[in-house]
Amino acid sequence: SHIKLNSKHFTRFYQLYKVGEYQKAIDELLSIAKDNRIEAERNYLIGLCLKSLQRHDEAVVFFKRSISQGYRNVDLFYEYAQSLYAINELRLAKKAFQITYDKGYKTDVSLYYIAYISELLEDKESVKKNYLKIILKYLKI
């Protein structure tokens, strides 16, 4: 769902992203003139690049912007949650993983993170509930 971006820029961005040239991919996105129709998507894509560069503090800022601008790509909250987890923002990460789980995206991994973060936060009720969900799912009960 990247049709909003100018195809020449997006093609160049995607080529750079695919080969791991994340900083150059960011530069390509930033070279596009400001356009409110693509800002949410651009912020999401910049966030992905920053996450890939392990610059999670910055990635979180761009993911948050994208969310507040209404972007709703299926993996946005998952990517946001992973960056939050990486910078130890556990309560926010747990909420973002819960949104991901509720949307039906990467449910197994999201559920694991929710349970594990609950354990780290010493939320015993949530730990039991979520680990039980994992166990029951794998036992097919």
C-alpha positions as CSV (number, residue, x, y, z in Angstrom):
1,S,0.0,0.0,0.0
2,H,2.7,2.4,-1.0
3,I,0.8,3.9,-3.9
4,K,0.8,7.4,-2.4
5,L,4.5,7.9,-2.7
6,N,5.8,9.2,-6.0
7,S,6.8,6.0,-7.8
8,K,10.3,7.2,-8.8
9,H,11.2,8.0,-5.2
10,F,9.6,4.9,-3.8
11,T,11.3,2.7,-6.4
12,R,14.7,4.2,-5.4
13,F,13.8,3.9,-1.6
14,Y,12.8,0.3,-2.0
15,Q,16.0,-0.6,-3.9
16,L,18.1,1.0,-1.2
17,Y,16.0,-0.6,1.6
18,K,16.2,-4.1,0.1
19,V,20.0,-4.0,0.1
20,G,20.3,-2.7,3.6
21,E,21.3,0.9,2.6
22,Y,19.0,2.3,5.3
23,Q,20.5,5.7,5.8
24,K,20.5,6.3,2.0
25,A,16.9,5.1,1.9
26,I,16.0,7.7,4.6
27,D,17.8,10.4,2.6
28,E,15.8,9.4,-0.5
29,L,12.5,9.8,1.5
30,L,13.7,13.1,2.9
31,S,14.4,14.4,-0.6
32,I,10.7,14.3,-1.4
33,A,9.0,17.7,-1.0
34,K,6.7,18.0,2.0
35,D,3.3,16.6,1.0
36,N,0.7,16.0,3.7
37,R,-0.8,13.2,1.6
38,I,2.4,11.1,2.2
39,E,3.7,12.3,5.5
40,A,2.2,9.4,7.6
41,E,3.7,6.8,5.2
42,R,7.0,8.6,4.9
43,N,7.3,8.7,8.7
44,Y,6.5,5.0,8.9
45,L,9.1,4.1,6.3
46,I,11.7,6.3,8.0
47,G,10.9,4.5,11.3
48,L,11.5,1.1,9.7
49,C,14.9,2.3,8.4
50,L,15.9,3.7,11.8
51,K,14.7,0.5,13.5
52,S,16.9,-1.5,11.1
53,L,19.8,0.7,12.0
54,Q,19.1,-0.1,15.7
55,R,18.3,3.6,16.3
56,H,15.2,2.7,18.2
57,D,14.8,6.0,20.1
58,E,14.5,7.8,16.8
59,A,12.4,5.1,15.2
60,V,9.8,5.4,18.0
61,V,9.5,9.1,17.3
62,F,8.7,8.4,13.6
63,F,6.4,5.6,14.3
64,K,4.4,7.8,16.8
65,R,4.2,10.5,14.2
66,S,2.9,8.0,11.6
67,I,0.3,6.7,14.1
68,S,-0.9,10.2,15.0
69,Q,-1.2,11.1,11.3
70,G,-3.5,8.1,10.8
71,Y,-1.3,5.6,9.0
72,R,-2.6,2.1,9.6
73,N,-0.3,-0.3,7.8
74,V,-0.8,-3.8,9.3
75,D,2.7,-4.0,10.8
76,L,3.0,-0.5,12.1
77,F,2.1,-1.2,15.8
78,Y,4.3,-4.4,15.7
79,E,7.3,-2.4,14.5
80,Y,6.6,0.4,17.0
81,A,6.2,-2.2,19.8
82,Q,9.6,-3.8,19.0
83,S,11.4,-0.4,19.1
84,L,9.7,0.4,22.4
85,Y,10.8,-2.9,23.8
86,A,14.3,-2.3,22.6
87,I,14.5,1.0,24.5
88,N,12.9,-0.6,27.6
89,E,9.6,1.3,27.4
90,L,7.9,-1.8,28.5
91,R,4.4,-0.6,29.4
92,L,4.0,1.2,26.1
93,A,5.5,-1.8,24.3
94,K,3.0,-4.1,26.0
95,K,0.1,-1.9,24.9
96,A,1.4,-1.8,21.3
97,F,1.9,-5.6,21.2
98,Q,-1.7,-5.9,22.5
99,I,-3.0,-3.8,19.6
100,T,-1.0,-5.9,17.2
101,Y,-2.4,-9.1,18.8
102,D,-5.9,-7.7,18.7
103,K,-5.5,-6.9,15.0
104,G,-4.6,-10.5,14.3
105,Y,-1.0,-9.6,13.2
106,K,1.9,-11.8,14.3
107,T,-0.3,-13.1,17.2
108,D,2.1,-15.8,18.4
109,V,5.0,-13.4,18.8
110,S,2.9,-10.6,20.1
111,L,1.4,-12.8,22.7
112,Y,4.8,-14.0,23.8
113,Y,6.0,-10.4,24.2
114,I,2.9,-9.5,26.2
115,A,3.4,-12.4,28.6
116,Y,7.2,-11.8,28.9
117,I,6.8,-8.1,29.4
118,S,4.1,-8.8,32.0
119,E,6.6,-11.0,33.8
120,L,9.3,-8.3,33.7
121,L,6.7,-5.8,35.1
122,E,5.7,-8.4,37.7
123,D,2.1,-8.3,36.6
124,K,1.3,-11.9,37.8
125,E,-2.3,-12.0,36.6
126,S,-1.3,-11.0,33.1
127,V,1.6,-13.4,33.0
128,K,-0.7,-16.3,33.9
129,K,-3.4,-15.3,31.5
130,N,-1.1,-14.8,28.5
131,Y,1.2,-17.8,29.1
132,L,-1.9,-20.0,29.5
133,K,-3.2,-18.7,26.1
134,I,0.1,-19.7,24.5
135,I,0.1,-23.1,26.1
136,L,-3.6,-23.8,25.2
137,K,-2.9,-22.7,21.6
138,Y,0.0,-25.1,21.2
139,L,-1.9,-27.9,22.8
140,K,-4.9,-27.1,20.5
141,I,-7.3,-27.1,23.5
